[in-house]
Amino acid sequence: MIEKIESEADRLLSNLGISEVPTPIEDVARLLGLRISRAPSTEFSGLLLRKDGKALIGVNSSEAPVRQRFTIAHEIGHFVLHPRQDAFVDFRKSTAAGDIRPPRERHADMFAAALLMPRKSLLKDCRRLAGNIEPDDLIRTLAKLYAVSEDAMRFRLINLKALKAT
């Protein structure tokens, strides 16, 4: 499933003619015909609503800009990967230790990571920088370059086996 999700994200970026980093995620949404609306919330990070051939992504405006970018990419993941479901809500409450997120949520997270940190570009940048700086500095530098959180970058590099889990 991971390879399928990676391929879907790569194909989407290619079809839209997007190759730069950071991924212009709001342009991706717009090119897919998705409207984005922001509002503060204590309940949710993001949501996707579809009705009558139209779709809306709701984003929690009180969260950090890098989190908002990931949320938009996550909801695009639902839009692309789960076309038969009309509503998704990503609630803010943190997952308790041992709880497992539903497969659709994990798939949307994987898609978001692949969309915001495309494998080919990221591995190229990682190789270019890796020999010159310490792992924490590498994560920090790449996170800034790709406009994602350091945690998201760390997980992505570990999942791509470009960084060892510590």
C-alpha positions in Angstrom: 0.0 0.0 0.0 2.9 2.4 0.8 4.2 2.1 -2.8 0.7 2.7 -4.2 0.3 5.9 -2.1 3.8 7.1 -3.0 3.0 6.6 -6.7 -0.3 8.4 -6.4 1.3 11.4 -4.9 4.1 11.4 -7.5 1.6 11.0 -10.3 -0.6 13.9 -9.0 2.4 16.3 -8.7 3.6 15.2 -12.2 0.1 15.6 -13.7 -0.2 19.1 -12.2 3.3 20.1 -13.4 4.5 20.7 -9.9 8.2 19.9 -9.2 9.3 22.7 -6.9 9.8 22.5 -3.1 8.2 23.4 -0.9 5.2 21.9 -2.6 2.7 24.8 -3.2 0.0 22.8 -1.5 -2.7 25.4 -1.8 -2.1 25.5 -5.6 -2.5 21.7 -5.6 -5.8 22.0 -3.9 -7.0 24.8 -6.2 -5.9 22.8 -9.3 -8.0 19.9 -8.1 -11.0 22.2 -7.7 -10.9 22.1 -3.9 -11.8 25.2 -1.9 -9.9 25.9 1.3 -11.5 27.6 4.3 -9.8 28.5 7.6 -11.3 29.0 11.0 -10.0 28.6 14.5 -11.1 25.4 16.3 -10.5 23.6 19.5 -12.1 20.5 18.0 -10.5 19.7 14.7 -7.3 20.1 12.7 -8.9 19.7 9.3 -11.9 18.3 7.4 -13.0 17.4 3.9 -16.6 17.8 2.8 -17.9 16.7 -0.6 -21.3 17.5 -2.0 -22.8 17.8 -5.4 -19.5 17.5 -7.2 -17.8 20.1 -5.1 -15.3 19.8 -2.2 -14.2 21.9 0.7 -11.2 21.6 2.9 -11.5 23.1 6.4 -8.3 24.0 8.2 -7.8 25.0 11.8 -6.3 28.5 11.5 -5.0 28.4 15.1 -2.4 25.7 14.3 1.1 26.5 13.1 1.5 27.2 9.4 3.5 23.9 8.8 0.6 22.0 10.5 -1.9 23.7 8.3 0.1 22.7 5.2 0.2 19.1 6.4 -3.6 19.2 7.1 -4.3 20.5 3.6 -2.1 17.7 2.1 -3.8 15.1 4.4 -7.3 16.2 3.2 -6.1 16.1 -0.4 -5.0 12.5 0.4 -8.6 11.7 1.5 -9.9 13.4 -1.7 -7.6 11.3 -4.0 -7.5 8.0 -2.1 -11.1 7.8 -0.7 -13.4 9.1 -3.4 -16.5 7.4 -2.2 -16.7 9.0 1.2 -18.2 12.5 1.5 -16.9 13.6 4.9 -13.7 13.3 6.9 -12.9 15.1 10.1 -9.4 15.0 11.7 -10.1 15.7 15.4 -7.4 17.5 17.4 -7.4 15.1 20.4 -4.1 13.3 20.5 -4.1 9.5 20.1 -3.4 7.8 23.4 -0.4 5.5 23.6 -1.2 2.1 22.0 -4.2 3.5 20.0 -4.0 2.8 16.3 -5.4 5.3 13.8 -7.8 3.9 11.3 -6.2 2.8 8.0 -7.8 5.6 6.0 -6.2 8.2 8.3 -2.8 6.5 8.1 -3.1 6.4 4.4 -4.0 10.1 4.2 -0.9 10.9 6.4 1.4 8.9 4.1 -0.1 10.7 1.1 0.4 14.0 2.8 4.1 13.2 3.6 4.7 12.0 0.0 3.0 15.1 -1.4 4.9 17.6 0.8 8.2 15.7 0.8 8.4 13.9 -2.6 10.7 10.9 -2.2 13.0 11.6 -5.2 13.6 15.3 -4.4 14.0 14.7 -0.7 16.5 11.8 -1.1 18.5 14.0 -3.5 18.5 16.9 -1.1 19.3 14.5 1.8 22.4 13.1 -0.1 23.6 16.5 -1.0 23.5 17.8 2.6 24.0 14.7 4.7 27.8 14.5 4.6 28.2 18.1 5.7 25.9 18.4 8.8 24.8 16.5 11.9 21.5 14.5 11.7 19.5 17.1 13.8 20.8 19.9 11.7 19.9 17.9 8.5 16.4 17.5 9.8 16.1 21.1 10.7 17.5 22.3 7.3 15.3 20.0 5.3 12.2 20.8 7.3 12.7 24.5 6.5 13.4 23.8 2.8 10.2 21.7 2.5 8.1 23.9 4.9 7.1 21.0 7.2 7.6 20.4 10.9 10.8 18.8 12.1 8.8 15.9 13.4 7.2 15.3 10.0 10.6 15.5 8.3 12.2 13.1 10.9 9.4 10.5 10.3 9.6 10.9 6.6 13.4 10.3 6.5 13.1 7.3 8.8 10.3 5.8 6.7 12.5 6.4 3.6 15.4 4.7 5.4 17.5 7.8 4.9 17.8 8.2 8.6 18.0 5.7 11.5 15.4 5.9 14.2 16.9 7.0 17.5 
